[in-house]
Structures are given as C-alpha cells and as structure tokens.
Amino acid sequence: IYILQYDFLTCKEVGHGKKKSHSDEMFDEFWNKYHECTHLPKKEIGAARRAWKKMNLNERKLAIANIENYYYSLNDVKYCKKAHNYLADRSFMNEF
C-alpha cells in the first residue's frame, strides 16, 4: 500500500536537498545585491562562486558592503565589472 503525501499527513518534515551553508547564504545575498545595484544580467555564476570560495569571511563582508560604493565611484557605468571580476580583482577594497 502506498499513501500519497504520507510525510505531510504525519507532520514529518521532508529534507529536500541539503541545507545551505552560511557561505552559500552570503553568496546569494551578494549575488542578488550586486545585480540589483548594477543592473547587469546575472551571468557566469560559476566563476563568481569560485572567486567567492577563495575569499575569507572579512573580505566577503567587505564585498557585500562596498557594492554601492564601487558602483557609484565609476566614472562611466558601462565599464562596470561583472560580479566575478569584482570579486577576483578585489574591487571592493578600492578607496572610494
């Protein structure tokens, strides 16, 4: 006998995939905030994740905090870097 939605009916939680780590949650926050601010298309997420993994916690916090400072310091927004270049070049550490 097979009962549809047995876990739901018995009030058991079903784990769909593994839980996101703090680093993954921070990356998602960065990814969304960066593209909201810059209005660039969300491309090359794999390269951005690789650059993100190479950074320490302090650099990650700076990267998120300085997105707007970086964007508004540009003379011409057409030269705005893609997310992975922003991370790899450590553009968040520039003096604004």
N, C-alpha and C positions, 0 to 999 in steps of 0.2 A: 504494500500500500504506500502511495506517495501523496503527501499532503502539500499542496502549494502554499508557499509563504509560511512554512512551519516556524521559522525563526521569528518572524514578525508576530505570528499568533501567540507564541510562547514568550514574547517580550525579550528575546535574546538579541543582542547586537551582533551583526554580521560584519566582520572586518573586510572591507573592500580594499585590497592592496595594503601596503604598509603605511604607517603614519609618517608624515613629513617631519624631517629634522628641523631644528632651529635655523640651520644654514639655508635649507631649501625655502623656508618661510621668508627669511630675509632676502633671498634672491628674488622670490616672487614679488616682494614689496619693491625692491629696486627696479625690477623689470617693468612693472606697471607704472611706477612713478616716473621713471626715465622717459618712457614713451608718452605719458600724459603731458609732461613738461615740454619735450622736444617736438612732439607731433610727428616723429619719424615712424615708418612702418616697423612692426615687430618682426625683425628678420635676424637670422643667424644666432638663435638662442643657444645652440651647442657651443659655439665659440665663446659666448658670454659666460656660460656655466663653467667652462674650462678656466677662463680668466678669474672667475669668482672663487673657484676652489683653491687657487694659488695665493689668495689674499688672507691675511689674518683678520681677526674679529674687529680690531680697531680700524683697519683700512676699509672693511665692509661698512662700518657705521659712517665713516667719512664719505664713502662713495654715495651712500643714500642721502646724507645730509647736504652735500655740496652740489647736487644735480642742478638746482635752480641757479646757484651762484655761477656755476660753469656756463650754463646756457645764456644767462643774461650778460656775461662778460664777453661773449663773442661779438666781434665787430659785424660779422655777417653770418646769419644763421644757416645759410646754405653750406657753410663749412663745418657744421655740427657733426661731431664724430658719431659713428654707430656705437651702440652700447658696449660691444666687446672691445672696441678701440679705446673708449672712455676708461674702461677698467684696466686693460693691458698697458696703456700709456700712463696710468695713474694721474689722469687729468683732474681728478678730484683733489689732488694735493697742490695744485697751482695756487698762486697768490691772487686773490680776486680783489 
